[in-house]
Amino acid sequence: KNISNDEIIDLTGNGISDIKNGIIRTPNDSDITFKDDPLRMLRAIRFTVKYGFDISKELLQSIQKNAELINTISNERIKDELNKIITSPKPDKGIRLLKISGLLKHIIGEFDDAIGMRQNVHHTEDVFKHSMSVLKNTPPELNTRLIALFHDIGKVLTKTVSPEGSVHFYGHEMESANIVKDVMRRLKYPNKLI
C-alpha cells in the first residue's frame, strides 16, 4: 500500500484477483520458492484449508514435483504445520491435499496402505476415507483431531479375511496405539500428548 495516497500496489499483478477468487499460488517460480524453503509446501496447504481457498493447478504440480524436499525440514517444523492443518476448518481437505500432493507419504507414510483398503460390511468407505470423515466431524481441538486422524491406522496391519469373505481387524486398536506412538515420536510431539 502506498502510504502517501492509500493506493493498493499489486507487485505481482495477480495478488488482488487471487484474493478475490480464492486462489493460492506463489508470487515467484514455485519450484524455486519450495527449494528455498520446502516448508512452504505445507504452508500452501494450510492457507488453503484455513481460508477456504484453492491451490492453483500449477502450484499443486510444483508441490508434487518437489514433495521429497520436505524430508530436509525438521520434524518439529512439520509437526507445527500439521497441527495447524488438522485444527483448521477443513482438516480432511488438508490431509487429502497432503495425499494428492505426495507430501503425506513423507510425513505419515503409515497411511499409504489405508488408502483404498476395503473395510467390513459396517463401513461404506475405505480406511482412509473413513478416517477423513471422522476427522471432519470432530471439534477443532488438537487432541481430538489427532485421535480422529489416527484412530484406525492399525487396520493396515491387522486386516484378515475369512474364507467366507468377511473382513476383520482384530486388535487394530492396539496396533493403532503402537503406530501413533511411533509417528508422534518421529514428529517430536511432547510425551504427555503421545
N, C-alpha and C positions, 0 to 999 in steps of 0.2 A: 504494500500500500504506500502510495506517495503521501507522506505526511503533510506536505505543503498544500495539496489540493484534494485529498481523500480519494484520489483515483486508484482503483484496483489495477495492479500491474500483474499480468499473467505471463511469467517469463517463458513458459513452455508453449503457450498458445492453446493448450488443451486443459489446463487446470480447472478453469471455471466450468467449462462444458462437462468435464469428467465428474465434477462435484454434482452438478445438476442432474447428470444421467446416472450417477451412482456407479462409476467405473473406477477400479483400482488399477493403476499402472505406474511404472517408474518414470521419472522425468527424463532420464537419460537411457542409454542402452542397458536393458535389464541384465544381460549377461555380465557386463562389466560391474553393474551395481551389485549383483549377487556374488561375484568373485571378490569384490572389495569387502563385503560383509555378508556371508551366507545366511546369517540370522534374519536378514531382510525378507527371505522367502517365507519364513514363519510369520513375520510381521504383516506381510501382504495378506496372508490368510486370516490373521487375527483382525485386521482392519475390515476385511470383508464381512466377517461374522459379527463384529462389534457394531458396524454402521449399516449393515444390511445392503452393502454394495456387491457388485460382481467383479470378478477378476477378468481383465481383458484376455482374449484368446492368446495374444502374443505373450503376455506375462505368464500365463499358465504353461505355455510351451517352454518358456525360458526356465521356469521352476523345474519342470520335468527334465530338461536337459542338464540342469545344474544341481539336482537333488542330492547327489552324492557329496557335494561340498558341505552339507550340514554336518558331516562327520568331523569336520575341522573345528566345530564350535563346542564349547564346554557344555557338559550335560546340565550344569546349573542354569545357564542361559536358555537352553532348550526347554527345561522344566518350567521356567518362568513364563515363557511364551505359551507353552502347552496349557498351563493353568489359566491363563487369560483367555485362551480359545475355549476351553471347556466350561468356563464360568460366564461365557458370553451369552447373548440372547439366542444364538443358533449354534449350540455346541456340536450337534450332529452334522450340520453342514460343514463345520470346521474340520471335523475328523474325516468326513468324506472327501473334502478338498485335500487333506493330507494324503489320503489314499490315492486319489486321482493324480496328484502331483508327483507321487513317488516318494514323498518325504516320510510317510508313515512307516514304511519298511525299514527305514534307517533309525527311526525314533522308537517305535514299538513294533518290531518285526514279528513279535508273537501273534499279531493279528492276521498275518498273511494267510494262515490255514483256516481262519474263521470265515474268510470271505468265500461265499458260495457253499459253505458247509451246511448241508441239509440237517434239519432237526427232526424231532419226533412229531407225532400227529397233533400234539398240543401247541405247536408253533407253525405259523404260516411263513415266517421269514427265516432266512439262514442265520447263523450265529452272529455274524457281523451286523446285519440289518436289524436284528432283534436288539443287539446292544445299542445301536444308534437310536432305536425307538425308545428304549428305556432312558437313555441319556437325555433325549429331547424332552421327556416328560418328568424330569426331576427339577427341584428348586435349584437356583443358581448359587449353590454353596459348594465350595471346593470338595469337602469330604464326600458329600452326597453324590456329586458328579463323578468323582473318581470311582466310587463304589459302583455306580451305574455303568461306567465305561468298562470296568474290568470284571463285573460280576460273573460272566460266563466264559471268560477267556480260557479256563481249564478244560472246556469241552473239546478243544482241539487235541488234547492228549488222552481223553477218556472215551471217545466215541466207540461204541460197539454196535453191531447189527446182528440181531438174532437170525436163526435160519428162516423164520417166517418173514423177515424184513423189518422188524421193529427196531427202531433206533433208540439207544440208551446212552446215558452219560453218567454212569455210576461213579460217585466220588468226585465229580467235577468241581464241587465247591472247595474241596481240599486242594486240588490241583490249581484252581483259580487263585487261592490264597498264596500258594508257593510261587506261582508265576508273578503275581502282583508284587510280592516282596522283592523278587529279582529285578523286575522292571523299575520299581520305585527306588531301590538302592542304586541301580545304574544311573538313574536320573537325578540322584542326590536329594531325594525327599528326606525330610527330617524323620528320625526313628519313631518319634511319637505318632506322626501321621501314618507311617507304614504300619 
